Amino acid sequence: MARDERAFEFMMNLLRLTDGFERRLFTERTGLPVSSIQSALDQAEAQGLLTADANMIRPTLRGQRFLNDLLTLFLKEGD
């Protein structure tokens, strides 16, 4: 599976959870560093679609409502 597909698949599955997920899970499940999606995380945060701190990444209410828009940001990563 291509790098960007792993990141996108992970985010597609985990961002559906309103409680979000621990950052470490991204690396554990995809084998990729969180830094590989940092640009998308930054964009999503700037657009109010998610919150990210040192431990957790969570979709906001807006991110839950506009999940497709949020996920699209992660399709662009890993190029």
DAMOSUL-V11364 format. One line per field, one symbol per residue. ss: DSSP state (a for helix, b for strand, c for the rest). phi: phi as a letter, one per 30 degrees, with the letter a starting at -180 (. if undefined). psi: psi as a letter, one per 40 degrees, with the letter a starting at -180 (. if undefined). A space follows every 10 residues. Layout:
ss: ???
phi: ???
psi: ???
This chain:
ss: ccaaaaaaaa aaaacccccc bbaaaaaaaa cccaaaaaaa aaaaaacccb bbcccbbbbc aaaaacaaaa aaaaacccc
phi: .deddddddd dddddddddi adeededddc icdeedcedd dddddddica bbbdcbbbdd eddddceddd dedddddid
psi: hidddddddd ddddeehdea ihdddddddd eiiddeeddd ddddddefdi ihaddihhii dddddfdddd dddedeie.
